[in-house]
Amino acid sequence: MSSEPDFTRLRYLRETEEDRRENAETTLSVSELIYPIFVTLGSGISRPIDAMPGQFQMSVDVAVEKLGAVHDAGVDKVLLFGLPQYKDSTGSSAQDADEAVQSAVREIKRTLHTMTVITDVCLCEYTDHGHCGIVTAEGHVDNDATLPLLAAAAVSHAEAGADIVAPSAMMDGQVAAIRAGLSHGGFSDTRIMGYSAKYASSFYGPFREAAGSAPQFGDRRSYQMASTQSDEAMREIEADIAEGADFIMVKPALAYLDVIRRASETFPEPPLAAYNVSGEYSAIKAAAANGWLDEESAAMEALMAIKRAGADLIISYFAPDAARWLAQHS
Ligand SMILES: [Zn+2]
């Protein structure tokens, strides 16, 4: 007499495409994606970023047209980085109402009412030395002297109509300073997405070409976190929440999936964003261009991993492609 072998049968979960879809534990929706773009003043400008194939530095008119198509595809959240007309030691163009980010915010909100506009708030794109804060004569980044400048930049974005401001400088107290600045300026409805746990990462390499923000001396390890740290990330997130952050973030995503998971379990609220950074994007693009990886399946696998780890929102240069891929398979 033959008896049934004694083991658990799980292959029924994945026998067919329908089985796999029905039994999916994790799903990814286009509404969870945020598309980061780089804007500049001028018109008709669309400069390819060599290190990030498929991404461009765009003048506001071109960006608005591109975002219209992206919005039609279902991506309704954009994160803006600016390329300013001028740089100085204090990054004063960061709070200039006529600069690229502020102009882009006004134009996007005017033409695409339902697009949620998030602005990056930092000084590194605006300072001549490329650091995220004020640099002292000794070459040290001065935390407290930087805070009012970040707050002023955030207020100028809010004035332009930004829905969410996202401080990325990794200065202690930056969320509190911005919250106070927004309240004082009459923008208590503007929300704050803290880049709470931002690591000093080699995966930011391609972004520095895109945003023209490479530090002219030294590096950012005195303010961004070391890859050895996980407890410290929880303390950073806790501090941002205490200071009034409406969203928290882990950046980068793929090399820090454990931090995303831990953050999502430790802090069920507020919503957690994860930034699938330039190097993570470009690595897949480069491998795909060489025929070493299939771009769609590698990118979607990476995005699914970030979601599975616990991210509520994913900032990714793949957002428009992912929207198209998701639509094709629905
Ligand atoms: Zn910065």
Boltz pocket constraint, residues with backbone or C-beta under 6 A from the ligand:
constraints:
  - pocket:
      binder: B
      contacts: [[A, 122], [A, 123], [A, 124], [A, 125], [A, 130], [A, 131], [A, 132], [A, 168], [A, 169]]
      max_distance: 6.0
